[in-house]
Amino acid sequence: MILQHVLRHILGPLMRADRPVFFAWCADGHFRGCVASPAAWIADYPEHRDLHNIKNGVCYWCECPKAEMDQLPGRPYPMRDHGKYRVLSVANTATANARLASFDVHQCSNVFWDLDCVASDLPKPDLLHTMQLGMLKHLLGRLSVFLKQHKHFEAFNNIWLSVHANLEMAQPRRTYEEVSSWQGKEIKIMSRFLVAVLHCALRDPSASLQDVFKQAIECSRALVEFYFYSEYDSHDEQTLGLMSTALQGFHNSKDVFRQFRASKRVTEEGKARRKELTTERDDEELTTERDDELKSMKSKTAAHRECQRKSWN
Ligand SMILES: [Zn+2]
């Protein structure tokens, strides 16, 4: 509510009937009378979710039901109609609120509904929340459970840590579980070698697992490909076709990970293991640090070094 009050205060001048009209010399050489109106709003998904009064995890462009968000849409869903939401919100009856809820919209006033902008066109998402910290991080979580189940996680980690530095890409220093908080930059680097590492870790499967491993590699490859195409600055029919094929490939093979959706227990185990690994590494670093300190005291007496040791206990 505070957010909406602040926005209403800032955008108030754009809601006035007598708001200023200005004339602009356009690229085609004509002068046009212009009226200021928001056309884009730079924000990440969580902010757009709040700005649009929608529930978490739903699309801010279309009315795709939450339960169908993980499916490849056969046909486009209707675009969000914020004019309709405004009417329902103002009505504030049980039926109107139920209808709003069916569109995953909260009953609450929204300043964008009072402006003459197309509210559903305001979001201009970047890849950070949608792909890097969205789909790719999700894939890593599923892969780790899959690899543990098939006892290939250690091999995967060893190969992951042996990836060489290349150009501006540094050598990975931590395994998947050791990274407590994945950032966009780390996902970006990881996406360059993930499929190759997975391919090597799943080499020589038994006959019964050949298809499963192949499907896991196909699924990961398709999603990484989709991500790479989505990084292009511009698109044409061909690149859009390639994106579409990659997305189709991902949906065709994603069932291989369905049973490996990380449960609460697995997530807790992962956290505990991460803590264990971090403590182990910190202890190692501390020991090395202390060894160095003792070495630097070589010129001092044994009693002095012993005194230093005691101060650490
Ligand atoms: Zn959508």
Residues whose N, C-alpha, C, O or C-beta is under 5 A from the ligand:
A	BS01	ZN	C59 W61 C62 C64
